[in-house]
Amino acid sequence: METWQERLRKRSIASLEALAQRFGAEHVGEIERLKQAVENFEFRISPAMVDLIEAPDDPIWRQYVPTVQELEVRDGLVDSLDEDANSPVPNITHRYPDRALFLISPVCASYCRFCTRRRKVGDPEKIPMAQLESAFRYLGEHTEIRDVIMSGGDPLLLSDRRIDEICQRLRGIPHLEILRIGSRVPCHLPERITPELCDILRRYHPLYINTHFNHPRELTPAAVEALGRLADAGIPLGCQTVLLKGVNDDVDVMKELMQRLLAARVRPYYIYMCDQVAGAEHFRTTVEKGLDQRARGAALRDRRPGRRRQDPAAPRVRREADRQGGRAPQLRREAVPIQTGEGPDEDGDQEKGAGPGTGPRRMTRARSPGAGSSFAPCPPGGTVLALHTSKPRTRSRT
């Protein structure tokens, strides 16, 4: 029987030539130019994702196939989340007092072209497995840390023995209460979620897994079965989805994804606006698209007199660019009547009183922390929206 390692090695597409052979050179584009994109960031599409591609440029294709747009950097940042500035030792990012990000694997089953960590994922020299000891030492010395998020790359591509060793070392640090794993393996390589792996993970509760699905087609029978094995091992499952142009920036697609995740025993956790990362700018959508997703989520909520309960299929929408030392603020919109007059004051609030002869007008106000406020007229009788962000709260991202 073929092992998951053999399947990944033999049946993946890992070169532009193999991609052209499978789908046709006319659909791949200028291979010579695309080689620069592949040189900038690793390329591999796992067997499960290859099988899901129905046509070139479909939502699955767009997530994994390089494009010359990756070479067009305008305002993208190499380290968009400033992780390296908060890395006291190799493989550790310590941005929040009580939690730390621990990179334990440099490789992925499939390489997402929108990857936030594309500056180092796929390069063993930039996520050095030989330097984990200094990371364990740092975690042991900093007793304020109670929550560790294992990420990479993909931690679940490590061998069973290595995963067991790392979890055992972490559980040996008394002040570490929570272990979390960020992984796309249930989506990219569901064969990896073996009963043996689940038996290992169940030893280290409380342990959580945040997986990552971006399109309802990714929830194949094999993926749902893999998620079920993890859930049966007592592991709480969440999903962090990224809002991607041409992939899932459609409220009906996102609604179906959220509902299918819940049916697969996965709690939709966040929808993230795509990060401002160099090489992935063509995936970014407008803030309004994110608000559309949140508005659809609001329609899923059950509101009763005296209480407000969020439907588990309605995740929060976040934008990392608005981070202010803690959890990325949640995008939200609400109706606000605004009177014209002298214009915004120093705090960005519209002063009361209309100008001579103008009468009251309604304006649309957009605000995000640190960005000031902007005003644009809204047609008389039109809906008045204030687009802004809610108060940040501490949170971490794999």
C-alpha positions, 0 to 999 in steps of 0.5 A, a space after each residue: 500500500 502506498 504511504 502518504 510520503 510516497 503519494 506526495 512525492 510521486 503524484 504531486 506536480 512540482 514543476 512548470 513542465 509537469 504542469 504544462 504536460 498535465 493541463 496544456 502549455 497554452 494554459 500555463 503561460 510564459 514558462 521562462 518568466 514564470 521560472 522567476 516566480 518559482 525561484 522566489 517561492 516554492 512550487 508544488 501542488 499535492 495530488 488531492 489539489 491536482 485532482 480538484 482542478 476542473 479547469 485552468 484559472 478555476 478557484 483551485 488553480 488560482 491558489 497554487 499555480 504561479 503567475 507573472 503577477 507575482 513579479 509585480 510588487 507595488 506596495 506589498 511587504 516581504 514580512 507583512 506581519 513583522 514576524 522577524 522583528 519579534 523573533 528573539 531566537 530562530 523559529 520563535 515569534 513572540 509578539 504577545 505576552 502569553 503566547 508564542 508562534 513556534 515554526 517546526 517545519 519548513 515544508 508544505 504539501 501544497 504551496 499557496 501562492 498567497 502565503 504570508 510566510 512565503 519569504 521563508 516557507 520551503 527553505 530549510 535554511 530559513 526555518 532551521 530544524 537544527 536550531 529547535 533547541 534554542 526555541 525550546 530553551 526560550 519557551 522554558 525560560 519565559 514563564 509568561 507564555 502559556 499558549 504555543 502555536 506550532 506552524 511552519 510550513 506544515 507541522 503535520 508533514 513531520 514524521 509521527 516520531 518527530 511530532 511525538 517528540 516535539 509535543 512531549 518536549 512542550 508538555 514537559 514545560 510546566 507553564 505551557 497550558 495550551 498547544 495549537 497546530 496550524 495545518 492545511 494537511 487535512 485539505 492538501 493531503 488527507 491521507 496523512 491523518 492516520 489513526 497512528 497520528 491521531 493516537 499521538 496527538 490525543 496524548 497531549 490535550 488540551 491540543 487544538 488544530 486550526 486548519 485552512 479551507 478556502 473553497 467548498 470544493 476542498 471539502 472532499 470526502 477524503 478531507 471530511 473523513 480526515 477531519 472526522 478522525 481528528 475530531 474523534 480523537 477529541 481535538 477541537 477543530 477550527 478553520 481560518 479562511 483567507 478572502 481571495 480575489 477570484 477564489 472565494 470573494 463571493 458571499 454564496 461561495 463563502 456561505 456554502 464553505 462555512 456551512 460545509 465546514 460546520 457539517 464536517 465538525 469544524 468551527 469556522 473561526 476567522 475570515 482574513 483579508 489577504 495580507 499585504 504580502 509582496 508577490 500576492 497582491 493580485 489576491 487582495 480584495 477590497 475592504 467592502 468585500 470583507 464587509 459583504 462577507 460579514 453582512 452575510 454572516 450577520 444574516 446567519 445570526 439568531 437574535 432573540 429579545 434580550 440576547 444575541 447569539 452568533 451562529 457557529 457558521 458565521 466567522 469574524 472577518 479580520 484585517 491584519 493591516 489594522 493590527 495595533 499590538 493585539 488581535 486584528 480588529 474585526 471589520 463591521 459596519 453600521 448606519 450613522 447619520 452625519 451632518 455636513 458643516 465645518 468638516 471632520 474635527 481632529 478626532 475624525 468626527 463630523 462637526 454638527 451644523 450644516 453649511 448655509 443653504 445646503 441643509 443636512 446631507 448624509 455621508 458615508 464614513 470609512 475609518 480604520 485605526 491609524 488611517 484617519 477618516 474619509 468622507 464621500 457623499 451618499 445619494 439622498 435617501 441612500 443607506 448610510 454606512 460607517 465602515 470601521 473596525 471594532 476594538 482590538 483584542 489579543 489573538 494570534 495567527 498561525 
